Amino acid sequence: MFEWVYAEELEAGSTRFNKDGHCVGEIKCGPLKFPERIEWDLKDDLVEEIEKAAADAAETVKGVQLRLMVHNDFGKKAITSRCKVGPDGFIQMALQLAYYRDQGHLCLTYEASMTRLFREGRTETIRPVTMHSTAFVKAMCDSSATKEEKRTLLRAACENHQNVAKKCMIGEGVDRHLFCLFIISKALKVDSAFLQKVLSEPWRLSTSQTPHSQTNRLDEEKLQVSFGGGFGPVADDGYGVSYVIAGKNIIFFHVSSFEKSKQTDAYRFSDRIRACMAEMLALFE
């Protein structure tokens, strides 16, 4: 947000900042007190709880397998110019294909969408698994499908994904409405078998794109940014995938799984994502 505000101020020729980027004006404040060390009065039972919480946190961290994959084979520049599709849709279809090849089936998938257009809006859920994405994945695994058929299905899946994402941003998603109905049913003490089933299904593939910049004043060809951060899986036998489209030629993936799961492996899944993205790009050669 600060990047956007600062860039807008510069473009508008504002005089609120000097040439060094500092706010114009004099700093006025009284004498500052020297910092004092805070002494905590911790009882033995509280110390015991703190140590237990620290041990639990360490055990949780140890149980998560996390791989940061730097995908620099190509980025959004190649995706948009050669494939003529949006980068988020392309990546989501790659995740679907990778998961299918990793597990042998598709699964309920979560992708976060922002709802900032609304007051106090936070997120909505994009559901990437659709009839369009399923048709594309099945075609990619069908040796009899032609390259042209696969290209057509990929573009259709990406276009549909983009349309669904736009609907989620303007309040036409599904999951927040379902959650509100669930809260109301609890308040009214009405049992709903439908809501209980729908909201209890596991998200075995939880994904989110992390934006890295909110200004167009940076050179994306030369851009070097932070790898960003990731998150753990939300199902015991699932994956967590956070990705950052960093500039035009690089994408960062944070792929996680639980060590205790025999079905998943973050390193194996990362390799599948890279391979699927390359295979999808090759459709347009």
C-alpha positions as CSV (number, residue, x, y, z in Angstrom):
1,M,0.0,0.0,0.0
2,F,2.8,2.4,0.8
3,E,4.4,1.8,-2.6
4,W,1.2,2.8,-4.3
5,V,0.7,5.9,-2.2
6,Y,4.2,7.1,-2.6
7,A,4.2,6.5,-6.4
8,E,0.9,8.3,-6.8
9,E,2.3,11.3,-4.9
10,L,5.4,11.4,-7.1
11,E,3.4,11.1,-10.3
12,A,1.1,13.9,-9.2
13,G,4.0,16.2,-8.5
14,S,3.3,16.4,-4.8
15,T,5.4,18.7,-2.6
16,R,4.8,16.6,0.5
17,F,8.1,14.8,0.0
18,N,11.6,16.1,-0.5
19,K,14.1,14.8,-3.1
20,D,15.3,12.2,-0.5
21,G,11.8,10.8,-0.1
22,H,11.3,12.2,3.4
23,C,8.2,14.1,4.4
24,V,8.5,17.9,4.2
25,G,8.4,19.7,7.5
26,E,10.2,19.9,10.8
27,I,10.3,17.1,13.4
28,K,8.9,18.4,16.7
29,C,9.0,16.3,19.7
30,G,10.1,16.5,23.3
31,P,13.1,14.8,25.0
32,L,13.0,11.1,24.6
33,K,13.4,8.8,27.6
34,F,16.1,6.3,27.6
35,P,14.6,2.8,27.0
36,E,14.2,0.7,30.1
37,R,14.4,-3.0,30.3
38,I,11.1,-4.6,31.2
39,E,11.3,-7.0,34.1
40,W,8.8,-9.8,33.9
41,D,7.4,-11.4,37.1
42,L,6.9,-15.0,35.9
43,K,5.5,-17.6,38.2
44,D,6.7,-21.2,37.9
45,D,3.5,-22.4,36.4
46,L,3.6,-19.7,33.7
47,V,7.2,-20.5,32.9
48,E,6.2,-24.2,32.5
49,E,3.4,-23.2,30.1
50,I,5.7,-21.0,28.0
51,E,8.3,-23.8,27.8
52,K,5.6,-26.3,26.8
53,A,4.3,-23.9,24.1
54,A,7.8,-23.4,22.7
55,A,8.4,-27.1,22.6
56,D,5.0,-27.7,20.8
57,A,5.9,-24.9,18.3
58,A,9.3,-26.5,17.6
59,E,7.7,-29.9,17.1
60,T,5.2,-28.4,14.6
61,V,7.9,-26.7,12.6
62,K,9.9,-29.9,12.5
63,G,6.9,-31.8,11.2
64,V,6.5,-29.5,8.1
65,Q,8.4,-30.2,4.9
66,L,9.0,-26.9,3.0
67,R,10.6,-26.4,-0.3
68,L,11.3,-23.0,-1.9
69,M,11.5,-23.5,-5.6
70,V,12.9,-20.7,-7.8
71,H,11.2,-21.1,-11.2
72,N,13.4,-19.1,-13.5
73,D,12.9,-21.1,-16.7
74,F,10.2,-18.6,-17.7
75,G,7.7,-16.2,-16.1
76,K,4.6,-14.2,-16.9
77,K,6.3,-12.6,-19.9
78,A,6.3,-15.9,-21.8
79,I,3.0,-17.0,-20.4
80,T,1.2,-13.9,-21.6
81,S,3.0,-13.3,-24.9
82,R,3.3,-16.9,-26.1
83,C,0.3,-18.7,-24.5
84,K,-2.0,-15.6,-24.5
85,V,-3.4,-16.4,-21.1
86,G,-3.2,-14.9,-17.7
87,P,-0.3,-16.0,-15.5
88,D,-2.5,-16.9,-12.5
89,G,-4.7,-19.2,-14.5
90,F,-1.7,-20.8,-16.1
91,I,-0.1,-21.5,-12.8
92,Q,-3.4,-22.9,-11.3
93,M,-3.8,-25.2,-14.3
94,A,-0.2,-26.4,-13.8
95,L,-1.0,-27.1,-10.1
96,Q,-4.0,-29.1,-11.1
97,L,-2.1,-31.2,-13.6
98,A,0.8,-31.6,-11.2
99,Y,-1.5,-32.8,-8.4
100,Y,-3.3,-35.2,-10.7
101,R,0.0,-36.8,-11.7
102,D,1.2,-36.8,-8.1
103,Q,-2.0,-38.4,-6.6
104,G,-3.9,-39.9,-9.5
105,H,-7.0,-37.8,-9.0
106,L,-8.1,-34.2,-8.6
107,C,-9.1,-32.7,-5.2
108,L,-10.9,-29.8,-3.6
109,T,-8.6,-26.8,-4.2
110,Y,-8.5,-23.4,-2.4
111,E,-7.2,-20.2,-3.9
112,A,-7.5,-16.9,-2.0
113,S,-9.2,-14.0,-3.6
114,M,-9.3,-10.4,-2.3
115,T,-12.6,-8.6,-1.7
116,R,-11.1,-5.1,-1.0
117,L,-13.9,-3.5,-3.1
118,F,-16.1,-3.9,-0.1
119,R,-15.9,-2.2,3.3
120,E,-14.0,-4.6,5.7
121,G,-13.7,-7.1,2.9
122,R,-11.0,-9.7,3.3
123,T,-11.1,-12.8,1.2
124,E,-13.2,-15.1,-0.9
125,T,-12.4,-18.6,-2.1
126,I,-11.7,-19.3,-5.8
127,R,-12.3,-22.9,-6.6
128,P,-9.9,-23.8,-9.5
129,V,-11.3,-27.3,-10.0
130,T,-14.0,-26.9,-12.7
131,M,-15.3,-28.8,-15.7
132,H,-12.9,-26.7,-17.8
133,S,-9.8,-27.5,-15.7
134,T,-10.8,-31.1,-15.5
135,A,-11.1,-31.4,-19.3
136,F,-7.7,-29.9,-19.7
137,V,-6.0,-32.2,-17.2
138,K,-7.5,-35.3,-18.7
139,A,-6.4,-34.2,-22.2
140,M,-2.9,-33.7,-21.0
141,C,-2.9,-37.2,-19.7
142,D,-4.4,-38.6,-22.9
143,S,-1.9,-39.7,-25.5
144,S,-4.5,-39.5,-28.2
145,A,-5.2,-35.8,-27.6
146,T,-3.6,-33.5,-30.1
147,K,-1.5,-30.5,-29.3
148,E,-4.1,-28.2,-30.7
149,E,-6.8,-29.8,-28.5
150,K,-4.7,-29.3,-25.4
151,R,-3.9,-25.7,-26.3
152,T,-7.6,-25.0,-26.8
153,L,-8.6,-26.6,-23.5
154,L,-5.8,-24.8,-21.6
155,R,-7.0,-21.4,-22.9
156,A,-10.6,-22.2,-22.1
157,A,-9.7,-23.3,-18.6
158,C,-7.6,-20.2,-18.0
159,E,-10.3,-17.9,-19.3
160,N,-12.9,-19.6,-17.1
161,H,-10.6,-19.3,-14.1
162,Q,-10.1,-15.6,-14.7
163,N,-13.9,-15.1,-14.9
164,V,-14.4,-17.0,-11.7
165,A,-11.7,-14.9,-10.0
166,K,-13.4,-11.7,-11.1
167,K,-16.7,-12.8,-9.8
168,C,-15.2,-13.7,-6.4
169,M,-13.7,-10.2,-6.2
170,I,-17.1,-8.5,-6.6
171,G,-19.0,-10.7,-4.1
172,E,-20.2,-13.4,-6.4
173,G,-18.2,-16.2,-4.9
174,V,-19.7,-19.2,-3.1
175,D,-17.8,-19.9,0.1
176,R,-18.4,-16.8,2.1
177,H,-22.1,-17.0,1.4
178,L,-22.1,-20.6,2.6
179,F,-20.2,-19.7,5.7
180,C,-22.7,-16.9,6.5
181,L,-25.5,-19.4,6.1
182,F,-23.7,-21.8,8.5
183,I,-23.3,-19.0,11.1
184,I,-27.0,-18.2,10.8
185,S,-28.0,-21.8,11.1
186,K,-26.0,-22.1,14.3
187,A,-27.6,-18.9,15.7
188,L,-31.0,-20.2,14.9
189,K,-30.1,-23.7,16.1
190,V,-31.0,-25.2,12.8
191,D,-29.1,-28.3,11.8
192,S,-28.2,-28.4,8.1
193,A,-26.7,-31.6,6.8
194,F,-25.8,-29.9,3.5
195,L,-23.8,-27.1,5.2
196,Q,-22.1,-29.5,7.6
197,K,-21.0,-31.7,4.7
198,V,-19.9,-28.9,2.4
199,L,-17.9,-27.0,5.0
200,S,-16.2,-30.1,6.4
201,E,-14.6,-31.3,3.2
202,P,-10.8,-31.1,3.3
203,W,-8.9,-28.7,1.2
204,R,-6.1,-31.0,0.1
205,L,-4.5,-28.4,-2.1
206,S,-4.4,-24.9,-0.6
207,T,-2.9,-22.2,-2.7
208,S,-2.4,-18.4,-2.8
209,Q,-0.6,-15.9,-4.9
210,T,1.4,-13.3,-3.0
211,P,1.7,-9.9,-4.7
212,H,5.2,-8.5,-4.7
213,S,4.6,-5.0,-5.8
214,Q,1.8,-2.4,-6.0
215,T,3.4,0.1,-8.4
216,N,4.4,0.1,-12.1
217,R,7.4,2.3,-11.5
218,L,9.8,-0.6,-11.1
219,D,11.7,-2.3,-14.0
220,E,10.3,-5.9,-14.0
221,E,13.0,-7.1,-16.3
222,K,15.6,-6.4,-13.7
223,L,13.5,-6.7,-10.6
224,Q,15.0,-8.5,-7.6
225,V,12.5,-9.0,-4.8
226,S,12.1,-11.0,-1.6
227,F,11.1,-14.7,-2.0
228,G,8.1,-13.9,0.0
229,G,6.6,-16.4,2.4
230,G,4.5,-19.6,2.5
231,F,2.2,-21.5,4.7
232,G,1.6,-25.1,5.7
233,P,-1.0,-27.5,4.4
234,V,-4.5,-27.3,5.8
235,A,-5.1,-31.1,5.5
236,D,-2.9,-33.9,7.0
237,D,-2.5,-35.4,3.5
238,G,-2.5,-32.2,1.6
239,Y,-0.2,-29.5,0.1
240,G,0.2,-25.8,0.7
241,V,1.4,-23.8,-2.3
242,S,2.2,-20.1,-2.1
243,Y,3.6,-18.5,-5.3
244,V,5.0,-15.1,-6.1
245,I,5.1,-13.8,-9.7
246,A,8.2,-11.8,-9.3
247,G,8.8,-9.6,-12.4
248,K,8.5,-10.9,-15.9
249,N,10.9,-13.9,-15.9
250,I,10.8,-15.6,-12.5
251,I,8.2,-17.2,-10.2
252,F,8.8,-18.3,-6.6
253,F,7.0,-21.3,-5.2
254,H,6.7,-22.2,-1.5
255,V,5.5,-25.8,-1.4
256,S,4.8,-27.5,1.9
257,S,3.6,-30.9,3.2
258,F,3.6,-32.8,6.4
259,E,6.5,-35.1,7.1
260,K,4.2,-37.7,8.7
261,S,2.1,-38.0,5.5
262,K,3.0,-41.0,3.3
263,Q,0.9,-39.7,0.4
264,T,2.6,-36.3,0.0
265,D,6.1,-35.0,-0.5
266,A,6.9,-31.3,-1.0
267,Y,10.1,-31.9,-3.1
268,R,8.4,-34.4,-5.4
269,F,5.4,-32.1,-5.9
270,S,7.7,-29.1,-6.6
271,D,9.4,-31.1,-9.3
272,R,6.1,-32.0,-10.8
273,I,5.0,-28.4,-10.9
274,R,8.2,-27.4,-12.8
275,A,7.7,-30.2,-15.3
276,C,4.1,-29.5,-15.9
277,M,4.7,-25.8,-16.5
278,A,7.4,-26.7,-19.1
279,E,5.1,-29.1,-20.8
280,M,2.3,-26.6,-20.9
281,L,4.6,-23.9,-22.4
282,A,5.8,-26.4,-25.0
283,L,2.2,-26.7,-26.3
284,F,2.7,-23.2,-27.9
285,E,6.0,-24.0,-29.6
